């Protein structure tokens, strides 16, 4: 970050410049950060363990900007603003965790799953990608009724707890469930402006593998319209998650759950039935 201002200003000038000679000069200035052997390409490694990033934790990362195709008019310039063209997990990352949404059915919100490389496996890189009940915001948070995102948060905290100092009591104090553990219905993601979006049912794993390392969270089995998975795909709860399940502060009658559109939920699981 020591040279961020210089880099930023130079890039701004480069974007506005039209004279070929000046563009060449600006490119030369930037080359110390953009060329393959430049200082800008070197990775920090304070403990000489060959990993420069300790952990990446994400909640249902999507591969596009997230606006309905009908609004972007299929414009590549719009769709690529926040796109992720490369899904390979860099071998410089030691741990990577991603919570994925089973019931997200918007085409423009299709998930971007990490793929582990041979180099990452050789170095002992840890990758976990776990599927949960819910739409995109049920996984990453944002709904007023946040039972499902509380479960994904606990999963993430349980995995990274030995790397960070986390106030577990505070996290537990945020719980205000409208249903028993794991039983809150997923929200309908195709509402408001996203009612225009095209539908796409995500593909769940039928077996685990050493590339994407996908599993199914046990809470999924608590859904009334759940399906059967290969037991080998269902991960075990970590100690913190077991504690959360035991202390889940659901009080019957305290809240009235807003039900999801049953037709939408049915479409998001019918495909899974047909595959198994």
N, C-alpha and C positions, 0 to 999 in steps of 0.2 A: 504493500500500500504506500510505500515511501514515494513512489513515482507515479501514483495514480493521476494526479492533476496534470502532469506533463503528457501522459498517455492520452488522457481524455481530451485535452485541448488539441493535441495533434490530430486525433481522430476526427474531431469536429472540423478542423481546417481541411483535412483530407476529404471529408464528405462534401464540402462546399467548393473546393478548388476545381477549376476547369482547365487550367494551363498544364500541359503535359510535363513541362520542366519542373514546376512547383510540386506536382503530384509525385514525381520521382524523388524529389528531395524529402518530402514528407514520408514516403515509403521507406526511404533510407533511415530516417530517424526512428521509425517504428520497428525496423528490422531487428533491433536489439532485443525486442520483446516478442516478435512474431516468428522469427526464424527457428528451425528445429533445434539448433544448438545455442539459443539465446538464453540470457538470464531469466527471462520471463517464462521459459519452459522448464526450468529447474524446479524440482519439488522439495519442499522443506522436509527434513528428516532429523528431528532432534535427538532421537534415541537409537539411530542406526539399525532399525528393525525392518527396513525396506518398505514400511508403510508410512505415507505422509498424511493420511486422513484416518483418524481413529474410528469414526462411525458416521454413517449416513442413515437417518431414519425418516421415512416418508409415509404419507397416508394417501393411498390411491392416486399415485402420480398418473396424469393423463398425457397422452402423446400429442395433443393439439391445443390450440388456444382455448377451446371450450365453447366457442360461439356456434350456434346452429348453422349448418351448411347453407340453409335457406337465407341466412342473413349475410353471410360472407360471399355469396354468389360464387362459391368454389374458388375464390381468389387465393392463389398460392402465397401472395405477399401478406395476406391477412392470416392465413392458416399457419404460416411458418414463424410467426412472431415469437411464440413461446414453445415451438415444437421441439421434440427431442429425437433427432434423426438417428442417433446412435444409442442403442439400448444396452450395449455391453458395459458391464461393471468394471471400472478401472481396477487393475491389480494393485494400485497404490492405496486402495481403501481396505481397511482391516475388517470392519464389520458393516453389514448393510441389512436393514430391516424394512420391509414394506407391508402395510396392511392393505388388502384388496377388497373391493366391494362386489359381492355376488349379484346384488339386485340393481346395479346400475345398468340401464338399458338404452342410454343415449349414445348414438353412434359417435358423436363428437367428444364423448367422454370415455372412449375406450381406453383401457389401462395400458400403461407402459411398463411392462415387466422387465426387471433386470435379467441379464443373461451373464452367468459367470464364465470367465475365460479359463483356458488351461493354465495360464500363468497365475491367475488368482487361486485356483485349486492347489497348485504346487506350493504356493506360499502359505497355505493354511487359512485363506480368507473365509470368513463366516458370512453366509447369505441365508436369510430366512424371508420368505414371502408367504403370508398367511391370509386365507380367504375368510371373510366375515359376512354375516347377514347385514344387508343395508345397501343404500345407494351411496353415491360419492360423499355426500355430506354426513351420512350416518357413520362413515368411516373417519373422516377428517374433522368432523364437528361443524356446527352451524345451525342445527335445528334446535328449537326451544325444548323439545323432548329429546334428551341426549343419552338415553340408556345405551344405545348401541355404540356411540362414539366413546362413552365412558369405558366400555369393554375393550375397544381397540387401544385407547390411551393406556389402560392398565397393562395390556400386552406389550406395548412399546416400552413403558417404564420398567416392566419386569425384565426385559431383555437388556436394557442399557443401565440398569441400576448399579452395576459394579463399576461403571465408568463415570457416573455423575452423582453428585450429592442432591437427592431429591426429597422434598418434603412430602412424605407419603400421607401424613395426617391431613395435610391440606387437600391433597387429591381426593381422599375419602370424604372430606367435608363438602365437596362439590356434588356428590351423588344425590339425586332426587328422582328416583325411578318411577315410571308410570306403570311398570309391569315387572313380573319376576325376572330374575337374571336370564338374559338371552332371549326373552319371549316378546319383547317389544317388536311390533310389526315394522318392516322397513318402510321408509317414506317413499312417496311417488316422486321420482325426479323430473317427470315430464309435466311440470306445471308452469304457469306464467309464460314467459318468453320461450321457455324450453318445451312448451307444448308443440312447437313447430318442428322440433328435432326429429330426425329419423331414428328408428329403433334398431338396436343391435344387441343380441344376447351374448354375453361373454362366455368364453369357453373355459370350463373348469378342468383341472387335471384329473385324469383317471389313475395315474400312477405318479409317484414322485421320481425325480431325476436329479442329476448332479449339475444341471445347467441353470434351471430356474428355482430349484429347491422350494417348491410349493407344497403347502399343507392346508388342511381345513381346520378351523378353530372349533373346539368342542361346543361353544355356545351356539353354533349353527344348528346342532342337533336338537336344540330346545324350541326351535320354531315349529308351530303347529303343522305347517305345510312342508316340513323338512323332508329330505330324501336320504337314502342310504348311501354311504360312502365306503370305500375300502377302508377298514380299520387302520391300515398302515398309513393312510393319508391324514388321519385325524391326529393332530399334535396333542401333547399333554399340557395341562395347565402348569405354569411355573408357580412357585410358592406364593408370590405376591398375588397372582390371579386367584389362587385357591382361597387366600384370605379375603379377597374382594368378594368372591362368590358367597362365602360364609357370612360376611357382614353386609351383604346387599340389603340396603334399608328400604325395601319395598313395603308399603303399608296399603293394604287393599282398601279401595274407596277414597284414598287421599286425592288421587288424580283420575281424570277420565281420559284415557288414551284416545288420540285421534287416529282412527283406522286408515290404513292405506287402501287405495283403490284395489279391490280384490282381483280385477281383471289384469291390472298391470303386474301384480305380484305373480299371478298364475303364469303369465307369459314369460316371466323371468326365470321360472323354475321348470317349465314344461320341457325345455330343451335338455335339461340335466337328466330328467327321467328317461328321455328317449335315448340318451347315450349310455346309461348304466344298465 
